Amino acid sequence: MSADSPAAPPTTRRHKLYRARWAIWGGALGIGVAIGALVALSHKHSSPSADDSAVSTWPAGARPAPAFTLTDEHGKSFSLAALHGRSAIVTFIDPLCRDFCPREASILTEAAAKLGAKAPAIVSVSVDPWADTPTNFKADAAHWKLGPTWRWGTGTYAELARVWKPYDVGVEVTNKTIAGVKVRYITHTGAAYLIDANGDERALFLYPFTTDQVVSAAQALDAS
């Protein structure tokens, strides 16, 4: 079976969000690893606190955002390069998530509303290609109250994996059978990158983060 054609989706699924824990030491991001390396993921059952969030920033030109081309929720192909000239936020979300992903989506939408006309475009790269359906996207738009700048990035598993990797986003898919019922577990890093109009990564937010943190970082781009 090819990477482009993963196993058929199970009849039931469960979702777990693994939160990356990052440290900023002297401007370097990581825990015992170099900047940009994927760090260990840890799952917490307790409600996350904004005090646990990590935000890292970089100067213009230091970190070009990895390029990608995906398909949006309307079936139209688009590229990150097409957004050059406007700031953007690239995040990674499961359309079927019902725990932390909806909150992250709300935070980004609230930030965009506060920024108004200067709000970045939001590109949500799916971490669950089996869930990328018009029905799910429509339900998310309504229940998560997604703003007009929101756009999904979809593709085959292999196409999405080629985006996850350079952004250091870990996605693990585990299929199990419990009491005769097939269950899929999706675990992933909760990360959002702020990218400037020139296509450079300028800030990284790791869930949990706040609306004010996103707004502040985006406003700093305008002031620079």
N, C-alpha and C positions, 0 to 999 in steps of 0.2 A: 504494500500500500504506500502510495507516494505521500510526501509531506503536504502536498496540495490537497489531498483527499483524506483527512483524518476520519477515524471511525464515526459511524452514524451516531447522532446524539442520543444519549440514554433517555429513558422515559421520565426520569426524575433527576433533579440536580440540586446540589447545595453549594453555596458560595462562601468562601472564607477570604478575608482581606488580610494580607500580611503587610505590616508597616515596616518600612526600612528605618533604621535608626542611624543617623549620620552625626558626625562631630565636625566642627570647624576649628582647626588648629592652625593659627597663623595664616589664615586665608586659604588653607588647603582643606578640601572636603574629603572625608573618608574615615574609616576606622581601620587603621593598619593597612590601608591600601592607597594607591595613588589617586589623584583627582580623576573622576570619571569612572572609577572601577565600581562594580556592583558590590554592595556590602551585604552583610547578613540580614536576613529578614526575620522578624519576630512577631508572633501573634499574641494579642492581648484580648482577654475576654472583657475587661473593664472598659468603660467609656473613655476615649482618649481625651487628653487635655491639650489645649493650644500651647501650653507651656512646654509640651514635649516636641513641638514642631521644630523643624530646622529649615532655615532659609539661607542659601548661599548666593552670592552675587559675583559677577565677573565683569571686567572692563570690556568696552567695545573692541571687537576684533580678536579677542582672546580665544573664543570657542565658537567657531561656525557650527550652526545647528545641522545635524545630519539630514541630508535631503531624502525625500520620499515622495512617492506618488501613490495615492489610494483612491477609493471610490466613496462618494458621500452617500448619505441616506436616500438620496433621490436617484442614485445610479449614475451620477456624473463623476467622471474622473477629475481629480484635482491634484496639484502638487504644492509642496511647501514653498517652492520657489515662486509660485504664482502670487503668494501673499507678500512678497518683498515690496517694500514701500509702505507697509503697515505692520505694526507690532502684532504679535500673535502669542497665544498660550497653547502649548501642546501638552495634553494630558492623556491619561490611559485609564479607561473605565470599562466595566462590564455592564452591558445594557440590562442584564437580568439581576444585577446586584441589588440587594434590599437592605444593606447595612450602612457601610461608610461611603460607598460610591455616590448615592443620592445626596449626601451631605456635602461631599466635595463639589458635586455639580452645582448645588445651591450656592456655595461660597463663591465659585467662579462667576456664576450668573449675577449674584449680588454685586460683586466687584465691577462687572461690566456695566451694570446699571448705574453705579456711582460714578464711573468714569465717563458716562455719556457718549458723546460723539468721538471721544478719544479712546474708547474701549478697544482692547485688542480683539482680533478674531480668535475664537476658541475652536480648536481642533481636538476632538476626543477620539484618540485612536483606540479602537475596540481591542479588548483582551479576550474576547469570547466570540469567535467567528460563528459558532453555532447559534448564537442569540441575535445575530445581526439581521433582523427582519423588520419590514415596515410596521408591523403591529407593535413590536417592542419599542421601536423608535418613537412612534406616535404616543404610546403610553408614557414613555419617559418624558417626552416634551410636555405632556399635560401634568403628570404627577410631580415631576421634578422642577416644573416651571422654568424650563430652559429658555434663555433669551434669544433674540434674533441673531446674535453673533455666533451661536453654537453650530458646529458642524461635525458630524461623525466621520471617522475614517475607517473604512472597512476593506476587506479583501479576504483571500484564502488564508489558511493558517500560516503557510509558508511566507506569503507576502507580508502579513502582519508581523511575523517573527523577525523579518528583516528590518522592521522599524523598531521593535522592542529592543533588540540587541544594542544598536549604537547609542540608544538613549538610556542604557543601563537599567532597563525595566525587566525584572524577572517575572515570568509567567509560568506557572506549573499547572498542568492538567493531569488529574488523577481519576481514573475510572475504577469504580468498585461496585460490587454486587452485595447488597445488604438485604437479607430476608427475601431474596429472589428479585429484588428491585435494583435496576441499574442506576447508579448515581454518579454524576460527574462533579468533582471538586475543582474549582478554579481558584488559584492563589496568585496574587500579583502585587507588585510594588505600587504604592500610591504616590505617584510623582506628577508634578506639573512644571513645565519649563516656560519661562517668559522669554520670548525671542524678539529682538528689536527689528526695526524696519529694514535693516541691512542683512538680516538673516543670521545674526549672532545670538547665542544663548547669553542672557544677561542675569537670570535668576532661576533658582531651583527651589520649589516648595515641596516638602514631603508631608503627607498627611499625618497628623492634623495640622492645618494652617488656617489662618483667619482671613476674612474679607479685607480687613484693614492692611494686612501684610501684602496682599496682592495689589491693592490700590496704591499703597506707598511705593512699591517697586515699579509699577507702571508709570506713576507720576514722575519718578526719578528719571525714567527714560526720556520723558518729554523735556525735563529740565536740563538734561545733559547735552 
